[in-house]
Amino acid sequence: MRIRNLMATTLVAASLALPASAAAQVNISVRFGTALGPDVDVFAYTPARMGDWHANYRKWTPVTLYDVNGHYYRKSVSGARAVVVYSYNGEYFLPPTDREWTGFDKRYNYKRAPAAVDMGRARPYTPPVPIRAQLGAQIGVFGYASDRAGDWRKNYKKWSPVTVYEFNGRYYQNNAPGTRAVQIYRYKDEYFLPPQDQGWVGFDKRFDYRHQPNDDDRKRVRGRP
């Protein structure tokens, strides 16, 4: 099922900033049913990629991101924590860990420097995976929460089953070679996995249980702010 016709006009759209050095990549729109927009991959600082900080730090741009449930976003919502990182060549990364860096960059807001938890979750750099334009918009998928979607036994008919397509751990609106179909639900412009209760299996006759989420989908879904 294509979900293009199901997308409400009130969905938030933003452009995903992809590394400029990857010629094979394209800019695609990303739609989420929240005010946050797409999350940002934050890497650890490495001199091999960003250069020695003593000589190159002025080429970097300090950027404030917002930590929500362990993910970083460009927009803030209630309860988010501001973290200042650097941007360079289309990538976002934590500042150097050298002690002498503290106070060195007068442009940087050291009051919002990363905490130990940020350092612990920073990703080691991995080459970007080319994203094919035919995949369409990326879809933000959450876990089911009864406080937002209602008790499934009473409210499931208000939800719309939709099929998204997983590619390298992210979900898109269009089918393409190499993707995996995953059936989820849409409700109030949010996309979420079905309930995990055993009683749900086979309960909703509209749902395609052949394409129900697997364990990997359950592990990677986002928490709501």
Biotite code that builds the C-alpha atoms (Angstrom):
import biotite.structure as struc

atoms = struc.array([
    struc.Atom([0.000, 0.000, 0.000], chain_id="A", res_id=1, res_name="MET", atom_name="CA", element="C"),
    struc.Atom([1.392, 3.387, -0.875], chain_id="A", res_id=2, res_name="ARG", atom_name="CA", element="C"),
    struc.Atom([0.854, 5.950, 1.811], chain_id="A", res_id=3, res_name="ILE", atom_name="CA", element="C"),
    struc.Atom([1.326, 9.039, -0.323], chain_id="A", res_id=4, res_name="ARG", atom_name="CA", element="C"),
    struc.Atom([-2.431, 9.518, -0.584], chain_id="A", res_id=5, res_name="ASN", atom_name="CA", element="C"),
    struc.Atom([-2.806, 9.066, 3.137], chain_id="A", res_id=6, res_name="LEU", atom_name="CA", element="C"),
    struc.Atom([-0.380, 11.796, 4.127], chain_id="A", res_id=7, res_name="MET", atom_name="CA", element="C"),
    struc.Atom([-2.240, 14.659, 5.796], chain_id="A", res_id=8, res_name="ALA", atom_name="CA", element="C"),
    struc.Atom([-1.387, 18.158, 4.721], chain_id="A", res_id=9, res_name="THR", atom_name="CA", element="C"),
    struc.Atom([-0.552, 19.074, 8.299], chain_id="A", res_id=10, res_name="THR", atom_name="CA", element="C"),
    struc.Atom([2.463, 16.760, 8.425], chain_id="A", res_id=11, res_name="LEU", atom_name="CA", element="C"),
    struc.Atom([5.709, 18.479, 9.228], chain_id="A", res_id=12, res_name="VAL", atom_name="CA", element="C"),
    struc.Atom([8.185, 18.383, 6.335], chain_id="A", res_id=13, res_name="ALA", atom_name="CA", element="C"),
    struc.Atom([11.868, 19.107, 6.537], chain_id="A", res_id=14, res_name="ALA", atom_name="CA", element="C"),
    struc.Atom([14.948, 18.476, 4.471], chain_id="A", res_id=15, res_name="SER", atom_name="CA", element="C"),
    struc.Atom([17.417, 15.883, 5.699], chain_id="A", res_id=16, res_name="LEU", atom_name="CA", element="C"),
    struc.Atom([20.921, 17.297, 5.626], chain_id="A", res_id=17, res_name="ALA", atom_name="CA", element="C"),
    struc.Atom([23.165, 14.685, 4.104], chain_id="A", res_id=18, res_name="LEU", atom_name="CA", element="C"),
    struc.Atom([26.954, 14.758, 3.988], chain_id="A", res_id=19, res_name="PRO", atom_name="CA", element="C"),
    struc.Atom([28.029, 17.015, 1.162], chain_id="A", res_id=20, res_name="ALA", atom_name="CA", element="C"),
    struc.Atom([30.959, 14.781, 0.341], chain_id="A", res_id=21, res_name="SER", atom_name="CA", element="C"),
    struc.Atom([28.725, 11.896, -0.714], chain_id="A", res_id=22, res_name="ALA", atom_name="CA", element="C"),
    struc.Atom([27.990, 12.538, -4.372], chain_id="A", res_id=23, res_name="ALA", atom_name="CA", element="C"),
    struc.Atom([25.686, 9.520, -4.592], chain_id="A", res_id=24, res_name="ALA", atom_name="CA", element="C"),
    struc.Atom([23.252, 10.932, -2.079], chain_id="A", res_id=25, res_name="GLN", atom_name="CA", element="C"),
    struc.Atom([20.280, 13.159, -2.740], chain_id="A", res_id=26, res_name="VAL", atom_name="CA", element="C"),
    struc.Atom([18.228, 15.476, -0.592], chain_id="A", res_id=27, res_name="ASN", atom_name="CA", element="C"),
    struc.Atom([14.867, 13.965, 0.288], chain_id="A", res_id=28, res_name="ILE", atom_name="CA", element="C"),
    struc.Atom([11.975, 15.283, 2.317], chain_id="A", res_id=29, res_name="SER", atom_name="CA", element="C"),
    struc.Atom([11.344, 13.742, 5.721], chain_id="A", res_id=30, res_name="VAL", atom_name="CA", element="C"),
    struc.Atom([7.899, 13.771, 7.272], chain_id="A", res_id=31, res_name="ARG", atom_name="CA", element="C"),
    struc.Atom([7.153, 13.186, 10.941], chain_id="A", res_id=32, res_name="PHE", atom_name="CA", element="C"),
    struc.Atom([3.907, 13.541, 12.841], chain_id="A", res_id=33, res_name="GLY", atom_name="CA", element="C"),
    struc.Atom([5.550, 15.704, 15.522], chain_id="A", res_id=34, res_name="THR", atom_name="CA", element="C"),
    struc.Atom([7.044, 19.154, 15.703], chain_id="A", res_id=35, res_name="ALA", atom_name="CA", element="C"),
    struc.Atom([10.572, 17.781, 16.016], chain_id="A", res_id=36, res_name="LEU", atom_name="CA", element="C"),
    struc.Atom([11.430, 17.022, 12.423], chain_id="A", res_id=37, res_name="GLY", atom_name="CA", element="C"),
    struc.Atom([14.109, 14.483, 11.507], chain_id="A", res_id=38, res_name="PRO", atom_name="CA", element="C"),
    struc.Atom([16.696, 13.430, 14.062], chain_id="A", res_id=39, res_name="ASP", atom_name="CA", element="C"),
    struc.Atom([20.361, 14.171, 13.473], chain_id="A", res_id=40, res_name="VAL", atom_name="CA", element="C"),
    struc.Atom([23.208, 11.655, 13.487], chain_id="A", res_id=41, res_name="ASP", atom_name="CA", element="C"),
    struc.Atom([25.915, 12.914, 15.834], chain_id="A", res_id=42, res_name="VAL", atom_name="CA", element="C"),
    struc.Atom([29.391, 11.430, 15.500], chain_id="A", res_id=43, res_name="PHE", atom_name="CA", element="C"),
    struc.Atom([32.435, 11.573, 17.714], chain_id="A", res_id=44, res_name="ALA", atom_name="CA", element="C"),
    struc.Atom([35.172, 14.047, 16.781], chain_id="A", res_id=45, res_name="TYR", atom_name="CA", element="C"),
    struc.Atom([38.013, 12.484, 14.805], chain_id="A", res_id=46, res_name="THR", atom_name="CA", element="C"),
    struc.Atom([41.041, 14.506, 13.629], chain_id="A", res_id=47, res_name="PRO", atom_name="CA", element="C"),
    struc.Atom([41.307, 12.320, 10.536], chain_id="A", res_id=48, res_name="ALA", atom_name="CA", element="C"),
    struc.Atom([37.975, 13.682, 9.264], chain_id="A", res_id=49, res_name="ARG", atom_name="CA", element="C"),
    struc.Atom([37.621, 17.106, 10.873], chain_id="A", res_id=50, res_name="MET", atom_name="CA", element="C"),
    struc.Atom([41.289, 18.036, 11.079], chain_id="A", res_id=51, res_name="GLY", atom_name="CA", element="C"),
    struc.Atom([43.351, 18.936, 14.118], chain_id="A", res_id=52, res_name="ASP", atom_name="CA", element="C"),
    struc.Atom([41.098, 21.165, 16.195], chain_id="A", res_id=53, res_name="TRP", atom_name="CA", element="C"),
    struc.Atom([43.843, 23.690, 17.023], chain_id="A", res_id=54, res_name="HIS", atom_name="CA", element="C"),
    struc.Atom([44.173, 24.572, 13.331], chain_id="A", res_id=55, res_name="ALA", atom_name="CA", element="C"),
    struc.Atom([40.692, 23.827, 11.962], chain_id="A", res_id=56, res_name="ASN", atom_name="CA", element="C"),
    struc.Atom([38.149, 24.695, 14.649], chain_id="A", res_id=57, res_name="TYR", atom_name="CA", element="C"),
    struc.Atom([37.203, 27.979, 12.944], chain_id="A", res_id=58, res_name="ARG", atom_name="CA", element="C"),
    struc.Atom([36.026, 25.988, 9.930], chain_id="A", res_id=59, res_name="LYS", atom_name="CA", element="C"),
    struc.Atom([33.460, 24.310, 12.156], chain_id="A", res_id=60, res_name="TRP", atom_name="CA", element="C"),
    struc.Atom([30.088, 25.854, 12.981], chain_id="A", res_id=61, res_name="THR", atom_name="CA", element="C"),
    struc.Atom([28.702, 25.544, 16.543], chain_id="A", res_id=62, res_name="PRO", atom_name="CA", element="C"),
    struc.Atom([25.124, 24.261, 16.330], chain_id="A", res_id=63, res_name="VAL", atom_name="CA", element="C"),
    struc.Atom([22.568, 23.735, 19.084], chain_id="A", res_id=64, res_name="THR", atom_name="CA", element="C"),
    struc.Atom([20.710, 20.430, 18.939], chain_id="A", res_id=65, res_name="LEU", atom_name="CA", element="C"),
    struc.Atom([18.096, 19.110, 21.346], chain_id="A", res_id=66, res_name="TYR", atom_name="CA", element="C"),
    struc.Atom([18.244, 15.745, 23.054], chain_id="A", res_id=67, res_name="ASP", atom_name="CA", element="C"),
    struc.Atom([14.879, 13.989, 23.283], chain_id="A", res_id=68, res_name="VAL", atom_name="CA", element="C"),
    struc.Atom([14.903, 10.387, 24.489], chain_id="A", res_id=69, res_name="ASN", atom_name="CA", element="C"),
    struc.Atom([18.460, 9.848, 23.281], chain_id="A", res_id=70, res_name="GLY", atom_name="CA", element="C"),
    struc.Atom([17.920, 11.324, 19.806], chain_id="A", res_id=71, res_name="HIS", atom_name="CA", element="C"),
    struc.Atom([19.091, 14.738, 18.633], chain_id="A", res_id=72, res_name="TYR", atom_name="CA", element="C"),
    struc.Atom([16.862, 17.209, 16.802], chain_id="A", res_id=73, res_name="TYR", atom_name="CA", element="C"),
    struc.Atom([17.240, 20.693, 15.348], chain_id="A", res_id=74, res_name="ARG", atom_name="CA", element="C"),
    struc.Atom([13.970, 21.818, 16.946], chain_id="A", res_id=75, res_name="LYS", atom_name="CA", element="C"),
    struc.Atom([13.144, 22.005, 20.622], chain_id="A", res_id=76, res_name="SER", atom_name="CA", element="C"),
    struc.Atom([10.058, 20.757, 22.458], chain_id="A", res_id=77, res_name="VAL", atom_name="CA", element="C"),
    struc.Atom([9.112, 20.829, 26.119], chain_id="A", res_id=78, res_name="SER", atom_name="CA", element="C"),
    struc.Atom([11.528, 18.693, 28.119], chain_id="A", res_id=79, res_name="GLY", atom_name="CA", element="C"),
    struc.Atom([14.277, 18.687, 25.495], chain_id="A", res_id=80, res_name="ALA", atom_name="CA", element="C"),
    struc.Atom([17.879, 19.288, 26.578], chain_id="A", res_id=81, res_name="ARG", atom_name="CA", element="C"),
    struc.Atom([20.048, 21.656, 24.547], chain_id="A", res_id=82, res_name="ALA", atom_name="CA", element="C"),
    struc.Atom([23.453, 20.338, 23.460], chain_id="A", res_id=83, res_name="VAL", atom_name="CA", element="C"),
    struc.Atom([25.936, 22.344, 21.394], chain_id="A", res_id=84, res_name="VAL", atom_name="CA", element="C"),
    struc.Atom([27.853, 20.342, 18.799], chain_id="A", res_id=85, res_name="VAL", atom_name="CA", element="C"),
    struc.Atom([29.763, 21.256, 15.660], chain_id="A", res_id=86, res_name="TYR", atom_name="CA", element="C"),
    struc.Atom([28.786, 21.035, 12.005], chain_id="A", res_id=87, res_name="SER", atom_name="CA", element="C"),
    struc.Atom([31.329, 20.598, 9.215], chain_id="A", res_id=88, res_name="TYR", atom_name="CA", element="C"),
    struc.Atom([30.943, 19.306, 5.655], chain_id="A", res_id=89, res_name="ASN", atom_name="CA", element="C"),
    struc.Atom([27.322, 18.378, 6.326], chain_id="A", res_id=90, res_name="GLY", atom_name="CA", element="C"),
    struc.Atom([28.155, 16.251, 9.388], chain_id="A", res_id=91, res_name="GLU", atom_name="CA", element="C"),
    struc.Atom([27.437, 16.861, 13.067], chain_id="A", res_id=92, res_name="TYR", atom_name="CA", element="C"),
    struc.Atom([29.937, 15.844, 15.709], chain_id="A", res_id=93, res_name="PHE", atom_name="CA", element="C"),
    struc.Atom([30.806, 16.318, 19.353], chain_id="A", res_id=94, res_name="LEU", atom_name="CA", element="C"),
    struc.Atom([33.599, 18.716, 20.283], chain_id="A", res_id=95, res_name="PRO", atom_name="CA", element="C"),
    struc.Atom([37.111, 17.505, 21.085], chain_id="A", res_id=96, res_name="PRO", atom_name="CA", element="C"),
    struc.Atom([37.649, 15.901, 24.466], chain_id="A", res_id=97, res_name="THR", atom_name="CA", element="C"),
    struc.Atom([41.053, 17.514, 25.109], chain_id="A", res_id=98, res_name="ASP", atom_name="CA", element="C"),
    struc.Atom([41.043, 19.473, 28.354], chain_id="A", res_id=99, res_name="ARG", atom_name="CA", element="C"),
    struc.Atom([42.600, 22.527, 26.708], chain_id="A", res_id=100, res_name="GLU", atom_name="CA", element="C"),
    struc.Atom([39.669, 22.802, 24.300], chain_id="A", res_id=101, res_name="TRP", atom_name="CA", element="C"),
    struc.Atom([37.472, 24.030, 27.189], chain_id="A", res_id=102, res_name="THR", atom_name="CA", element="C"),
    struc.Atom([37.194, 27.794, 26.818], chain_id="A", res_id=103, res_name="GLY", atom_name="CA", element="C"),
    struc.Atom([39.346, 27.862, 23.675], chain_id="A", res_id=104, res_name="PHE", atom_name="CA", element="C"),
    struc.Atom([36.567, 28.494, 21.108], chain_id="A", res_id=105, res_name="ASP", atom_name="CA", element="C"),
    struc.Atom([34.946, 31.804, 22.069], chain_id="A", res_id=106, res_name="LYS", atom_name="CA", element="C"),
    struc.Atom([32.008, 31.125, 19.696], chain_id="A", res_id=107, res_name="ARG", atom_name="CA", element="C"),
    struc.Atom([31.031, 27.963, 21.559], chain_id="A", res_id=108, res_name="TYR", atom_name="CA", element="C"),
    struc.Atom([28.496, 27.909, 24.427], chain_id="A", res_id=109, res_name="ASN", atom_name="CA", element="C"),
    struc.Atom([30.337, 25.790, 26.973], chain_id="A", res_id=110, res_name="TYR", atom_name="CA", element="C"),
    struc.Atom([27.323, 25.902, 29.301], chain_id="A", res_id=111, res_name="LYS", atom_name="CA", element="C"),
    struc.Atom([25.646, 23.553, 26.834], chain_id="A", res_id=112, res_name="ARG", atom_name="CA", element="C"),
    struc.Atom([28.624, 21.309, 26.197], chain_id="A", res_id=113, res_name="ALA", atom_name="CA", element="C"),
    struc.Atom([27.834, 17.585, 25.840], chain_id="A", res_id=114, res_name="PRO", atom_name="CA", element="C"),
    struc.Atom([27.447, 15.564, 29.034], chain_id="A", res_id=115, res_name="ALA", atom_name="CA", element="C"),
    struc.Atom([28.888, 12.130, 29.713], chain_id="A", res_id=116, res_name="ALA", atom_name="CA", element="C"),
    struc.Atom([25.698, 10.542, 28.363], chain_id="A", res_id=117, res_name="VAL", atom_name="CA", element="C"),
    struc.Atom([26.216, 12.302, 25.019], chain_id="A", res_id=118, res_name="ASP", atom_name="CA", element="C"),
    struc.Atom([29.802, 11.134, 24.816], chain_id="A", res_id=119, res_name="MET", atom_name="CA", element="C"),
    struc.Atom([28.644, 7.596, 25.517], chain_id="A", res_id=120, res_name="GLY", atom_name="CA", element="C"),
    struc.Atom([26.089, 7.510, 22.723], chain_id="A", res_id=121, res_name="ARG", atom_name="CA", element="C"),
    struc.Atom([28.040, 9.339, 20.009], chain_id="A", res_id=122, res_name="ALA", atom_name="CA", element="C"),
    struc.Atom([28.286, 7.185, 16.919], chain_id="A", res_id=123, res_name="ARG", atom_name="CA", element="C"),
    struc.Atom([31.593, 6.134, 15.444], chain_id="A", res_id=124, res_name="PRO", atom_name="CA", element="C"),
    struc.Atom([31.779, 7.444, 11.911], chain_id="A", res_id=125, res_name="TYR", atom_name="CA", element="C"),
    struc.Atom([30.359, 5.198, 9.230], chain_id="A", res_id=126, res_name="THR", atom_name="CA", element="C"),
    struc.Atom([30.286, 6.063, 5.522], chain_id="A", res_id=127, res_name="PRO", atom_name="CA", element="C"),
    struc.Atom([26.847, 7.352, 4.481], chain_id="A", res_id=128, res_name="PRO", atom_name="CA", element="C"),
    struc.Atom([24.559, 4.907, 2.740], chain_id="A", res_id=129, res_name="VAL", atom_name="CA", element="C"),
    struc.Atom([23.305, 6.250, -0.607], chain_id="A", res_id=130, res_name="PRO", atom_name="CA", element="C"),
    struc.Atom([19.592, 6.986, -0.421], chain_id="A", res_id=131, res_name="ILE", atom_name="CA", element="C"),
    struc.Atom([17.641, 6.447, -3.600], chain_id="A", res_id=132, res_name="ARG", atom_name="CA", element="C"),
    struc.Atom([15.181, 9.128, -4.594], chain_id="A", res_id=133, res_name="ALA", atom_name="CA", element="C"),
    struc.Atom([12.515, 6.552, -5.450], chain_id="A", res_id=134, res_name="GLN", atom_name="CA", element="C"),
    struc.Atom([12.197, 5.660, -1.762], chain_id="A", res_id=135, res_name="LEU", atom_name="CA", element="C"),
    struc.Atom([10.355, 8.930, -1.225], chain_id="A", res_id=136, res_name="GLY", atom_name="CA", element="C"),
    struc.Atom([9.852, 10.502, 2.161], chain_id="A", res_id=137, res_name="ALA", atom_name="CA", element="C"),
    struc.Atom([11.326, 9.011, 5.306], chain_id="A", res_id=138, res_name="GLN", atom_name="CA", element="C"),
    struc.Atom([8.716, 8.098, 7.901], chain_id="A", res_id=139, res_name="ILE", atom_name="CA", element="C"),
    struc.Atom([9.249, 8.526, 11.646], chain_id="A", res_id=140, res_name="GLY", atom_name="CA", element="C"),
    struc.Atom([7.865, 5.413, 13.352], chain_id="A", res_id=141, res_name="VAL", atom_name="CA", element="C"),
    struc.Atom([7.077, 5.312, 17.065], chain_id="A", res_id=142, res_name="PHE", atom_name="CA", element="C"),
    struc.Atom([6.122, 2.591, 19.471], chain_id="A", res_id=143, res_name="GLY", atom_name="CA", element="C"),
    struc.Atom([2.471, 2.111, 20.380], chain_id="A", res_id=144, res_name="TYR", atom_name="CA", element="C"),
    struc.Atom([1.421, 4.102, 23.460], chain_id="A", res_id=145, res_name="ALA", atom_name="CA", element="C"),
    struc.Atom([-2.107, 3.851, 24.833], chain_id="A", res_id=146, res_name="SER", atom_name="CA", element="C"),
    struc.Atom([-1.976, 7.377, 26.269], chain_id="A", res_id=147, res_name="ASP", atom_name="CA", element="C"),
    struc.Atom([-1.691, 8.764, 22.727], chain_id="A", res_id=148, res_name="ARG", atom_name="CA", element="C"),
    struc.Atom([-3.446, 6.218, 20.527], chain_id="A", res_id=149, res_name="ALA", atom_name="CA", element="C"),
    struc.Atom([-5.988, 4.953, 23.080], chain_id="A", res_id=150, res_name="GLY", atom_name="CA", element="C"),
    struc.Atom([-6.605, 1.432, 24.302], chain_id="A", res_id=151, res_name="ASP", atom_name="CA", element="C"),
    struc.Atom([-6.232, -0.756, 21.242], chain_id="A", res_id=152, res_name="TRP", atom_name="CA", element="C"),
    struc.Atom([-9.298, -2.874, 21.991], chain_id="A", res_id=153, res_name="ARG", atom_name="CA", element="C"),
    struc.Atom([-11.526, 0.205, 21.839], chain_id="A", res_id=154, res_name="LYS", atom_name="CA", element="C"),
    struc.Atom([-9.715, 2.481, 19.414], chain_id="A", res_id=155, res_name="ASN", atom_name="CA", element="C"),
    struc.Atom([-8.054, 0.251, 16.826], chain_id="A", res_id=156, res_name="TYR", atom_name="CA", element="C"),
    struc.Atom([-10.720, 0.992, 14.200], chain_id="A", res_id=157, res_name="LYS", atom_name="CA", element="C"),
    struc.Atom([-9.755, 4.662, 14.375], chain_id="A", res_id=158, res_name="LYS", atom_name="CA", element="C"),
    struc.Atom([-6.255, 3.728, 13.243], chain_id="A", res_id=159, res_name="TRP", atom_name="CA", element="C"),
    struc.Atom([-5.364, 3.252, 9.576], chain_id="A", res_id=160, res_name="SER", atom_name="CA", element="C"),
    struc.Atom([-3.119, 0.293, 8.660], chain_id="A", res_id=161, res_name="PRO", atom_name="CA", element="C"),
    struc.Atom([-0.396, 1.484, 6.290], chain_id="A", res_id=162, res_name="VAL", atom_name="CA", element="C"),
    struc.Atom([2.639, -0.154, 4.752], chain_id="A", res_id=163, res_name="THR", atom_name="CA", element="C"),
    struc.Atom([6.057, 1.466, 4.963], chain_id="A", res_id=164, res_name="VAL", atom_name="CA", element="C"),
    struc.Atom([9.294, 0.123, 3.541], chain_id="A", res_id=165, res_name="TYR", atom_name="CA", element="C"),
    struc.Atom([12.392, -0.468, 5.664], chain_id="A", res_id=166, res_name="GLU", atom_name="CA", element="C"),
    struc.Atom([15.807, 0.213, 4.182], chain_id="A", res_id=167, res_name="PHE", atom_name="CA", element="C"),
    struc.Atom([18.976, 0.157, 6.321], chain_id="A", res_id=168, res_name="ASN", atom_name="CA", element="C"),
    struc.Atom([17.008, 0.639, 9.519], chain_id="A", res_id=169, res_name="GLY", atom_name="CA", element="C"),
    struc.Atom([14.875, 3.551, 8.315], chain_id="A", res_id=170, res_name="ARG", atom_name="CA", element="C"),
    struc.Atom([11.354, 3.641, 6.961], chain_id="A", res_id=171, res_name="TYR", atom_name="CA", element="C"),
    struc.Atom([10.170, 5.171, 3.686], chain_id="A", res_id=172, res_name="TYR", atom_name="CA", element="C"),
    struc.Atom([6.911, 5.714, 1.869], chain_id="A", res_id=173, res_name="GLN", atom_name="CA", element="C"),
    struc.Atom([7.763, 3.929, -1.395], chain_id="A", res_id=174, res_name="ASN", atom_name="CA", element="C"),
    struc.Atom([8.703, 0.387, -2.302], chain_id="A", res_id=175, res_name="ASN", atom_name="CA", element="C"),
    struc.Atom([12.024, -0.148, -4.086], chain_id="A", res_id=176, res_name="ALA", atom_name="CA", element="C"),
    struc.Atom([14.465, -3.021, -4.668], chain_id="A", res_id=177, res_name="PRO", atom_name="CA", element="C"),
    struc.Atom([16.109, -4.066, -1.412], chain_id="A", res_id=178, res_name="GLY", atom_name="CA", element="C"),
    struc.Atom([13.382, -2.758, 0.889], chain_id="A", res_id=179, res_name="THR", atom_name="CA", element="C"),
    struc.Atom([11.233, -4.755, 3.303], chain_id="A", res_id=180, res_name="ARG", atom_name="CA", element="C"),
    struc.Atom([7.511, -4.106, 3.687], chain_id="A", res_id=181, res_name="ALA", atom_name="CA", element="C"),
    struc.Atom([6.354, -3.412, 7.247], chain_id="A", res_id=182, res_name="VAL", atom_name="CA", element="C"),
    struc.Atom([2.729, -2.866, 8.171], chain_id="A", res_id=183, res_name="GLN", atom_name="CA", element="C"),
    struc.Atom([2.133, -0.288, 10.884], chain_id="A", res_id=184, res_name="ILE", atom_name="CA", element="C"),
    struc.Atom([-0.647, 2.097, 11.927], chain_id="A", res_id=185, res_name="TYR", atom_name="CA", element="C"),
    struc.Atom([-1.318, 5.780, 11.338], chain_id="A", res_id=186, res_name="ARG", atom_name="CA", element="C"),
    struc.Atom([-3.386, 7.876, 13.740], chain_id="A", res_id=187, res_name="TYR", atom_name="CA", element="C"),
    struc.Atom([-3.532, 11.673, 14.070], chain_id="A", res_id=188, res_name="LYS", atom_name="CA", element="C"),
    struc.Atom([-0.593, 12.090, 11.701], chain_id="A", res_id=189, res_name="ASP", atom_name="CA", element="C"),
    struc.Atom([1.647, 9.788, 13.710], chain_id="A", res_id=190, res_name="GLU", atom_name="CA", element="C"),
    struc.Atom([2.958, 6.413, 12.616], chain_id="A", res_id=191, res_name="TYR", atom_name="CA", element="C"),
    struc.Atom([3.451, 3.656, 15.159], chain_id="A", res_id=192, res_name="PHE", atom_name="CA", element="C"),
    struc.Atom([3.964, -0.062, 15.535], chain_id="A", res_id=193, res_name="LEU", atom_name="CA", element="C"),
    struc.Atom([1.011, -2.231, 16.529], chain_id="A", res_id=194, res_name="PRO", atom_name="CA", element="C"),
    struc.Atom([0.483, -3.317, 20.142], chain_id="A", res_id=195, res_name="PRO", atom_name="CA", element="C"),
    struc.Atom([2.631, -6.134, 21.457], chain_id="A", res_id=196, res_name="GLN", atom_name="CA", element="C"),
    struc.Atom([-0.190, -7.836, 23.373], chain_id="A", res_id=197, res_name="ASP", atom_name="CA", element="C"),
    struc.Atom([-0.665, -11.425, 22.278], chain_id="A", res_id=198, res_name="GLN", atom_name="CA", element="C"),
    struc.Atom([-4.391, -10.781, 21.974], chain_id="A", res_id=199, res_name="GLY", atom_name="CA", element="C"),
    struc.Atom([-3.787, -8.295, 19.169], chain_id="A", res_id=200, res_name="TRP", atom_name="CA", element="C"),
    struc.Atom([-2.461, -11.005, 16.793], chain_id="A", res_id=201, res_name="VAL", atom_name="CA", element="C"),
    struc.Atom([-5.292, -11.751, 14.385], chain_id="A", res_id=202, res_name="GLY", atom_name="CA", element="C"),
    struc.Atom([-7.628, -9.284, 16.102], chain_id="A", res_id=203, res_name="PHE", atom_name="CA", element="C"),
    struc.Atom([-7.636, -6.547, 13.439], chain_id="A", res_id=204, res_name="ASP", atom_name="CA", element="C"),
    struc.Atom([-8.893, -8.099, 10.204], chain_id="A", res_id=205, res_name="LYS", atom_name="CA", element="C"),
    struc.Atom([-7.730, -5.058, 8.217], chain_id="A", res_id=206, res_name="ARG", atom_name="CA", element="C"),
    struc.Atom([-4.092, -5.548, 9.235], chain_id="A", res_id=207, res_name="PHE", atom_name="CA", element="C"),
    struc.Atom([-1.698, -7.554, 7.074], chain_id="A", res_id=208, res_name="ASP", atom_name="CA", element="C"),
    struc.Atom([-0.072, -9.796, 9.683], chain_id="A", res_id=209, res_name="TYR", atom_name="CA", element="C"),
    struc.Atom([2.279, -11.237, 7.050], chain_id="A", res_id=210, res_name="ARG", atom_name="CA", element="C"),
    struc.Atom([4.161, -7.943, 7.192], chain_id="A", res_id=211, res_name="HIS", atom_name="CA", element="C"),
    struc.Atom([3.942, -7.258, 10.899], chain_id="A", res_id=212, res_name="GLN", atom_name="CA", element="C"),
    struc.Atom([7.052, -5.726, 12.539], chain_id="A", res_id=213, res_name="PRO", atom_name="CA", element="C"),
    struc.Atom([9.882, -8.006, 13.626], chain_id="A", res_id=214, res_name="ASN", atom_name="CA", element="C"),
    struc.Atom([12.182, -7.768, 16.659], chain_id="A", res_id=215, res_name="ASP", atom_name="CA", element="C"),
    struc.Atom([14.546, -5.381, 14.870], chain_id="A", res_id=216, res_name="ASP", atom_name="CA", element="C"),
    struc.Atom([11.682, -2.970, 14.217], chain_id="A", res_id=217, res_name="ASP", atom_name="CA", element="C"),
    struc.Atom([10.677, -3.110, 17.879], chain_id="A", res_id=218, res_name="ARG", atom_name="CA", element="C"),
    struc.Atom([14.208, -2.321, 19.011], chain_id="A", res_id=219, res_name="LYS", atom_name="CA", element="C"),
    struc.Atom([14.764, 0.669, 16.749], chain_id="A", res_id=220, res_name="ARG", atom_name="CA", element="C"),
    struc.Atom([11.471, 2.546, 17.085], chain_id="A", res_id=221, res_name="VAL", atom_name="CA", element="C"),
    struc.Atom([11.538, 6.024, 18.556], chain_id="A", res_id=222, res_name="ARG", atom_name="CA", element="C"),
    struc.Atom([10.265, 7.073, 21.948], chain_id="A", res_id=223, res_name="GLY", atom_name="CA", element="C"),
    struc.Atom([7.809, 9.957, 21.982], chain_id="A", res_id=224, res_name="ARG", atom_name="CA", element="C"),
    struc.Atom([8.850, 13.214, 23.662], chain_id="A", res_id=225, res_name="PRO", atom_name="CA", element="C"),
])
